[in-house]
Amino acid sequence: MMFDMQNRWTYKGSVTTPPCATAVYWNVLRTVYPIKQKHLDQFNLQLAKKAGLEKTGNYRVITDYIEGDAGHKALIVDSSISNVGMLIAVIVLAVAVFVLLLVVMKLRGDMKKAGGAGATEMSGQVQPISGDSGYNSQVNEGK
């Protein structure tokens, strides 16, 4: 199942289990996704193993939402804004790739017109380097 991460609330908070580390960014999806009853039962069974978790599902007392600078500073992520930026980025990338393809095709055409001193013409016999008494000389002499 794919989740819609473009439509969510996000806020800075802390982990809900000891040691309750801070500086955690929470993401809450706007869309409610259904789950099967057997999965809910398994989850509740796990919560019941620890005293007090079966009621709240949390080790800490749930606090009220605090607005403003001293609060949670929640941010709503809306897909209508972010998709426009992504669309522009894709269009710019497509144009850049197209221009690059045209440049490469032009360069290849120019090389063919100029006689093409390319790799195929340079792959003739290997000539020994003067004064080379090493491996290359032995290969060229057929040893």
C-alpha positions in Angstrom: 0.0 0.0 0.0 1.3 3.4 -0.9 0.9 6.2 1.6 0.3 9.8 0.6 3.2 11.6 2.3 2.4 14.9 0.5 -0.6 15.5 2.7 0.4 15.4 6.3 0.9 17.3 9.6 4.4 17.4 10.9 5.6 18.7 14.2 8.7 18.6 16.5 8.2 16.5 19.6 9.8 13.7 21.5 9.7 9.9 21.7 6.9 8.5 23.8 9.0 5.8 25.5 11.7 6.3 28.1 14.1 8.1 28.0 11.7 10.3 26.0 14.4 11.8 23.7 13.5 15.2 22.2 14.2 16.6 18.8 12.0 14.1 17.0 9.9 15.2 14.0 6.6 13.4 13.9 4.5 13.0 10.7 0.8 12.3 10.9 -0.9 11.4 7.7 -4.1 13.2 6.8 -5.6 10.2 5.2 -7.0 7.5 7.6 -6.0 4.1 6.3 -8.2 1.1 7.4 -6.6 -1.9 9.2 -8.0 -5.4 9.7 -9.5 -6.3 13.0 -6.9 -9.1 13.6 -4.1 -6.5 13.3 -5.8 -4.2 15.9 -6.3 -7.2 18.2 -2.6 -8.1 17.9 -1.6 -4.5 18.7 -3.9 -4.3 21.7 -2.5 -7.7 22.9 1.0 -6.2 22.8 -0.1 -3.1 24.8 -1.7 -5.3 27.4 1.6 -6.9 28.2 2.8 -3.7 30.0 0.8 -2.3 32.9 -1.0 1.0 32.0 -0.5 0.8 28.3 -3.8 -0.9 27.5 -5.7 2.3 28.2 -3.6 5.0 26.6 -0.9 3.3 24.5 1.5 5.7 25.9 4.0 5.8 28.8 3.3 9.5 29.5 0.3 11.5 30.3 -1.1 13.0 27.1 -0.8 16.8 27.2 -2.8 19.5 25.5 -1.7 21.1 22.2 0.2 24.3 22.8 0.2 27.0 20.1 2.7 29.7 19.4 6.5 29.9 19.9 6.4 28.0 23.1 4.2 25.2 21.6 4.6 22.4 19.2 5.0 24.5 16.0 2.9 22.1 13.9 3.3 22.4 10.1 0.8 21.3 7.6 2.3 19.8 4.4 0.0 20.3 1.5 0.5 18.5 -1.8 -0.9 21.3 -4.0 2.1 23.4 -3.3 4.9 20.8 -3.5 3.6 19.1 -6.7 3.9 22.4 -8.6 7.6 22.6 -7.7 8.2 19.0 -8.6 6.4 19.5 -12.0 8.7 22.5 -12.8 11.8 20.5 -11.8 10.8 17.6 -14.1 10.1 19.9 -17.0 13.5 21.7 -16.5 15.3 18.4 -16.3 13.6 17.1 -19.5 14.6 20.2 -21.4 18.2 20.0 -20.2 18.4 16.3 -21.3 16.9 17.2 -24.7 19.4 20.0 -25.2 22.3 17.7 -24.2 21.1 15.1 -26.6 21.0 17.7 -29.5 24.6 18.8 -28.6 25.9 15.2 -28.6 24.2 14.5 -32.0 25.7 17.6 -33.5 29.2 16.8 -32.2 28.9 13.2 -33.6 27.8 14.6 -37.0 30.7 17.1 -37.0 33.2 14.3 -36.2 31.9 12.1 -39.1 32.1 15.1 -41.6 35.7 15.8 -40.5 36.9 12.3 -41.3 36.4 10.8 -37.9 39.8 10.2 -36.5 38.2 8.2 -33.8 39.0 5.1 -31.9 38.5 2.7 -34.8 41.3 4.2 -36.8 43.7 4.3 -33.8 43.3 0.6 -33.0 46.0 -0.6 -35.4 49.1 -2.5 -34.5 50.9 -1.7 -31.3 54.4 -0.3 -32.0 57.2 -0.9 -29.5 58.6 2.1 -27.7 62.3 2.6 -28.6 64.6 1.3 -25.9 61.8 -0.7 -24.3 63.2 -4.0 -23.2 60.3 -5.0 -21.0 57.0 -6.8 -21.5 55.8 -4.8 -24.6 58.9 -5.8 -26.6 58.4 -9.5 -25.8 54.7 -9.3 -26.9 55.6 -7.5 -30.2 58.3 -10.0 -31.0 55.8 -12.9 -30.5 57.4 -14.4 -27.4 
